[in-house]
Amino acid sequence: MESLFTDVFEQPARELCHRSADGVDVRLVWYPATESLAVLVEDPRDLESLEVPVGDADPMDVYEHPYYHAGRLGLGTADDLLAA
């Protein structure tokens, strides 16, 4: 019997868009196993990372404004996220 955990590894996330500014990487990724989109934000300077699920939002808007959408989803306020 296969688990969801196994399926996720058999179908890795696919990067659809990537941008980098001031050392912060932002990626729009698609997870085929769950048919979902998310935006990943990584700041290697302080080892901080954030995953923002796209849900019903416009994927490109989440990609362009991940801190706003993270705050909207209760993942932290924009000020908290920007201060990190």
C-alpha positions in Angstrom: 0.0 0.0 0.0 1.4 3.4 -1.0 1.1 6.4 1.4 0.7 10.0 0.5 4.2 10.5 1.8 5.5 8.2 -0.8 3.4 9.8 -3.6 4.8 13.2 -2.7 8.3 11.9 -3.2 7.4 10.2 -6.5 6.0 13.4 -7.8 8.3 16.2 -6.6 7.2 19.8 -6.6 7.6 21.6 -9.8 8.9 25.2 -9.9 6.8 27.4 -12.1 8.4 30.8 -11.4 11.4 32.1 -9.5 12.7 35.5 -8.5 15.4 36.7 -6.2 15.9 40.2 -4.7 18.3 41.3 -1.9 19.1 37.6 -1.2 15.5 36.5 -0.7 14.3 33.8 -3.1 10.6 33.5 -4.0 9.3 30.5 -5.9 5.8 29.5 -7.2 5.6 25.8 -7.0 3.0 23.2 -8.0 2.6 19.9 -6.0 1.3 17.3 -8.4 0.4 14.8 -5.7 -2.0 17.2 -4.1 -2.7 19.4 -7.2 -2.0 22.5 -5.1 0.1 25.6 -5.6 2.2 27.4 -3.0 4.7 30.2 -2.8 8.0 29.5 -1.0 10.0 32.4 0.4 13.5 31.7 1.6 16.0 34.1 3.2 19.3 32.3 3.6 20.8 35.1 5.6 18.8 34.2 8.7 17.7 30.7 7.6 14.0 31.8 7.5 11.6 30.2 5.2 7.8 30.6 4.6 5.3 28.6 2.6 2.2 30.4 1.6 -0.6 28.2 0.1 -2.3 29.8 -2.9 -5.7 28.3 -2.4 -8.4 30.3 -4.3 -6.2 33.4 -4.6 -4.6 34.5 -7.9 -1.3 32.6 -8.0 0.7 35.4 -9.5 -0.6 37.9 -6.9 0.5 35.5 -4.1 3.9 35.2 -5.9 4.3 39.0 -6.2 3.0 39.7 -2.7 3.8 36.7 -0.5 4.1 38.6 2.8 0.6 40.2 2.4 -1.0 36.8 1.7 0.9 35.2 4.6 -0.5 37.8 6.9 -4.0 37.4 5.4 -3.9 33.7 6.0 -2.8 34.2 9.6 0.8 32.9 9.0 2.0 36.1 10.7 1.5 39.8 10.1 3.3 41.5 7.3 5.3 43.5 9.8 6.4 40.3 11.7 7.4 38.7 8.4 9.3 41.7 7.1 11.0 42.2 10.4 12.4 38.7 10.4 
